[in-house]
Amino acid sequence: MKNSSHWNTHTAATRRDLLRQSSAGFGSVALASLLSEESRAAARNDLSVQTPHFVPKAKRVIFLFMHGGPSQIDTFDYKPRLIKDDNKPIPFAKPRVVSARTYNLLKSPFRFQQYGDSGAYVSELFPHVAKHVDELTLIRSVHGSNSRHGAALLELHTGSDTFVRPSLGSWLSYGLGTENQDLPGYITICPSLTHGGANNWTSAFLPATYAGTPVGHANMESQNAKIPFIKGSTSTDRQRRELDLLQQMNRRQLQSIGPDSNLESRIQSFELAFRLQREAPMVQDISDETEHTLAMYGVNEEPTRDFGLQCLMARRFAERGVRFIQLSHSYKWDQHRRLKEGHSENALEVDQPISALLTDLRERGLLEDTLVWWGGEFGRTPVSEGGQRNGRDHNPHANTMWLCGGGMKPGIQYGETDEYGYYAVKDKVHFHDLHATILHQLGLDHERLTYRYAGRDFRLTDVHGEVVHNVLA
């Protein structure tokens, strides 16, 4: 009877009683649902072509990274007032946080000249790039948040100057995949091993499939920079059989343990590495290029050989469908001293190759849907560093970058710095805004391109960033 009475008591419970007594169970159901949704959100782990959020203007990005921080007031941001007030004290406050002690105003040692129908001023350092000013979108008001190389590189590449986050190239690979399943979606040629190193091209919490594939590194000549381990020691048929067996074991393990991003990435990387053996040698073999093309890039002579080959390889990867290609002129632009000598040498190495790349892309019909991006991690101060008056300190408050192709508005100069070039003061463009704009040109809404990790949705621009519509065609 007791059992019967107990049974009757519980069967007579109200719905409110049932919900109260079962709250833990319902919570478990809700948690399971959330975890399932998070697992599904993170399930994709391949480079298959994805549908963008809207019709893109560009299909790919080539980033010409000038590691060290080119001086905006010695390259693309002409400041006649700086010439007039040379060696005078700066008439306003310097930033609270600086990298080194600085002194009076220092005029540019380089002459500037107007070019093209746009009348843009360009330094004598870039006579070849200057011929393209009517195709360039000059942004003279770029700024970041950090004056140190390592943090500034992280912010430029990943949007964060503090934490390890996925890089822009990784976000693009995740959001769009690659047009060529036999090549990675993200290639970085001769990347720096300093100032964060691999953290600048990492996929971080995104699956490793979307990490940048380094081709060489900054400590080697680009002619020796190759995708490693693409020559198998056994026949292709035997490799395929060995790989099939390995993948069978990996997938069986995946079935038994459930979703595992690391294992899934390993499966994908093995398959990509196998396909790379066929595709990569053809991309890296430039014997089919004409003498005219090699001469245009400066591949057969110094001092343009090294960066010229990088630019040529960028075009070859671009025409084969790689989504994001980064070239690094590293680490040369950090002129705390020897400003005139250092910037002259650096520009001589890159000016002709960059011009050749723009010309080559245009002639091949690739510039229209390729977004070319030039810049460094910060600019330089308009005041001198040291007593020799031939150097400039880091300056994250003002930086000039330019974009070309890919649906950008050509022949314009956007944004302004103050009359000496120390601070961006008009139409300021933070790195977050730049990232949002680049994603936009490739058909991605930076607020919708998210990845769920550790219980929340992450994105490249975090909670910041606005698309700079005024620079878009």
LINFEN-V71854 format. One record per backbone hydrogen bond with DSSP energy under -0.5 kcal/mol. CO is the residue of the C=O (numbers start at 1). NH is the residue of the N-H. E is the energy in kcal/mol with one decimal. If there is no record, write none. Layout:
BEGIN
co->[CO/CO]
nh->[NH/NH]
e->[E/E]
END
This chain:
BEGIN
co->[1/2/3/4/5/6/7/8/10/14/15/16/17/18/20/22/23/24/25/26/27/28/29/30/31/32/33/34/35/36/37/38/40/47/60/61/61/62/62/63/63/64/64/65/65/66/67/67/70/71/72/72/72/75/76/79/79/80/81/83/85/88/96/101/104/105/111/113/115/115/116/120/122/123/124/126/128/129/130/132/132/133/135/136/136/136/137/137/138/138/139/141/142/143/148/149/150/151/152/153/154/154/154/155/157/163/167/168/169/170/171/172/172/173/176/179/180/185/186/187/188/188/189/191/194/196/197/198/201/202/203/207/208/212/213/214/215/217/221/222/224/226/227/230/235/236/237/238/239/240/241/242/243/244/245/246/247/248/249/250/251/252/253/254/260/261/262/263/264/265/266/267/268/269/270/271/272/273/274/275/275/276/276/279/279/280/281/284/286/290/291/292/293/294/294/298/301/304/305/306/307/308/309/310/311/312/313/314/315/317/317/318/321/321/323/324/325/326/327/327/328/329/329/333/334/335/338/339/340/341/342/343/344/345/346/347/350/351/352/353/354/355/356/357/358/359/360/361/361/362/366/367/367/369/369/370/371/372/373/374/375/379/382/383/384/386/390/391/393/395/395/396/397/399/401/402/403/404/405/407/408/409/412/412/414/416/416/418/423/426/428/429/430/431/432/433/434/435/436/437/438/439/439/440/441/441/443/443/444/445/445/448/451/451/453/456/458/459/461/467/468/469/471]
nh->[5/6/7/8/9/10/11/12/13/18/19/20/21/22/23/26/27/28/29/30/31/32/33/34/35/36/37/38/39/40/41/42/43/178/371/63/325/64/373/65/327/66/375/67/329/69/332/333/72/74/75/76/77/123/78/82/83/84/85/86/88/105/98/386/384/87/124/122/119/120/119/115/113/126/127/130/131/132/133/135/136/136/405/138/411/412/139/403/140/414/401/429/399/431/152/153/154/155/156/157/158/159/160/159/168/165/171/172/173/174/175/176/177/177/50/181/183/324/213/326/190/215/328/218/197/199/200/201/212/167/206/210/211/214/188/216/190/220/224/225/226/216/230/232/239/240/241/242/243/244/245/246/247/248/249/250/251/252/253/254/255/256/257/258/264/265/266/267/268/269/270/271/272/273/274/275/276/277/277/278/279/280/281/282/283/284/285/286/289/294/295/296/297/298/299/301/305/308/309/310/311/312/313/314/315/316/317/318/319/320/322/321/179/180/61/187/63/189/65/329/330/67/332/335/336/392/342/343/344/345/346/347/348/349/350/351/354/355/356/357/358/359/360/361/362/363/364/366/367/365/369/370/406/59/60/372/62/404/64/402/66/395/106/393/103/389/339/385/381/379/398/144/424/142/139/374/137/372/408/473/410/412/138/414/140/425/426/421/418/416/430/143/434/435/436/437/438/439/440/441/442/442/444/443/57/58/53/54/446/448/449/450/453/458/456/453/451/462/464/469/471/472/409]
e->[-3.6/-2.9/-2.5/-2.5/-2.3/-1.8/-2.2/-1.1/-1.4/-2.2/-2.4/-2.3/-2.9/-1.5/-1.0/-2.4/-2.5/-2.1/-2.0/-2.6/-2.9/-2.7/-2.0/-2.4/-2.9/-2.1/-2.3/-2.6/-2.6/-2.5/-2.4/-1.6/-1.3/-2.7/-2.6/-0.5/-2.7/-0.6/-2.8/-1.0/-2.9/-0.6/-1.8/-1.1/-2.9/-1.3/-1.1/-2.1/-0.6/-1.2/-0.9/-1.0/-2.5/-2.8/-0.5/-0.8/-1.1/-2.0/-2.2/-1.1/-2.1/-2.9/-0.6/-0.7/-2.7/-2.4/-2.3/-2.4/-1.0/-0.9/-0.7/-1.8/-1.8/-1.8/-0.6/-2.0/-1.0/-2.3/-1.5/-2.9/-0.9/-0.6/-0.6/-0.7/-1.3/-1.1/-0.5/-1.8/-0.6/-3.6/-2.3/-2.4/-1.2/-1.2/-2.9/-3.0/-1.9/-2.4/-2.6/-2.4/-3.4/-0.6/-0.7/-1.7/-2.6/-0.7/-2.4/-2.3/-2.1/-2.6/-2.8/-2.5/-0.5/-1.9/-2.0/-0.5/-1.9/-1.9/-2.8/-2.5/-0.5/-2.6/-1.1/-2.4/-1.8/-2.5/-2.2/-1.5/-2.7/-2.1/-2.7/-2.2/-1.8/-0.7/-2.0/-0.7/-2.6/-1.7/-1.8/-1.1/-0.8/-0.6/-0.5/-0.8/-2.5/-2.5/-2.0/-2.6/-2.9/-2.4/-2.0/-2.3/-3.2/-2.1/-1.9/-2.4/-2.7/-1.8/-2.2/-2.1/-2.2/-1.6/-1.9/-2.0/-2.7/-2.5/-1.9/-2.3/-2.3/-2.8/-2.2/-1.8/-2.7/-2.7/-1.8/-2.1/-2.6/-1.0/-0.5/-1.4/-1.6/-2.5/-0.5/-0.6/-1.6/-2.5/-1.0/-0.8/-1.9/-2.3/-2.5/-2.3/-2.0/-0.8/-2.3/-1.0/-1.0/-2.3/-2.1/-1.5/-2.5/-2.2/-2.6/-2.2/-1.9/-1.9/-2.7/-2.5/-2.4/-0.7/-2.0/-1.8/-1.6/-0.6/-2.2/-2.7/-2.8/-3.3/-2.8/-0.5/-1.0/-1.0/-0.7/-1.5/-1.8/-2.4/-3.2/-2.6/-1.6/-2.3/-2.6/-2.5/-1.9/-1.3/-1.2/-2.9/-2.5/-2.1/-2.6/-2.3/-2.2/-2.3/-3.1/-2.6/-2.1/-2.7/-1.7/-2.8/-1.4/-1.5/-0.7/-0.9/-1.9/-3.2/-1.2/-0.8/-2.4/-2.0/-3.8/-1.5/-2.5/-1.9/-3.2/-0.5/-2.8/-0.8/-3.2/-1.8/-1.8/-2.2/-0.8/-2.5/-2.1/-1.8/-3.2/-2.7/-2.9/-2.9/-1.6/-2.4/-0.7/-0.6/-2.4/-0.5/-2.9/-2.6/-1.8/-0.9/-2.0/-1.8/-0.5/-1.8/-2.3/-2.8/-2.4/-2.2/-2.4/-2.6/-2.0/-2.0/-1.0/-0.7/-2.6/-2.0/-2.2/-2.6/-1.8/-1.4/-0.7/-1.5/-1.8/-1.6/-0.5/-2.6/-1.6/-2.9/-1.9/-1.3/-2.9/-1.5/-1.5/-1.6/-3.1]
END
